[in-house]
Amino acid sequence: MEFIFSLNLTYREFMPYYRGDVDKVEVRDRRGTRLWINCRHFRRFLTPSGIHGWFRLVLNEKGDVVSLELI
């Protein structure tokens, strides 16, 4: 399964996720499907300005993350 969504969080907004105070990021893909993605998958995308852009999430048949990439 593939999902395309945008995420726009400032550095400050992402800190609770980064520290582990919150463990999942809620997003809606472009078809309106609501997803809760473990924030650890987004840490590599964090910049001094935050996390901004469009992402492609691929899940296997069990719902496990196969890949997450900035597109």
C-alpha positions, 0 to 999 in steps of 0.5 A: 500500500502506498500513501502520499501526504504532506507534513509541515512542522516547525522544529519547535513543533516536532520536539515533543515527537523527537523527545518521545513525549508523543510517539505518533504523527497523525497525517491525512494522505491526499485521498483523505485516509488518516494515518498514525505514523511512529515519529521515529520514521521522521527524525532523519528528515528534521532540519533546523526549520523543521519537517516540510514537504511531501512524503511517500509511505509504503506499507507491507500487507501487515501494515509495517513501514517498508519505506518513507521518502521525501518526494 
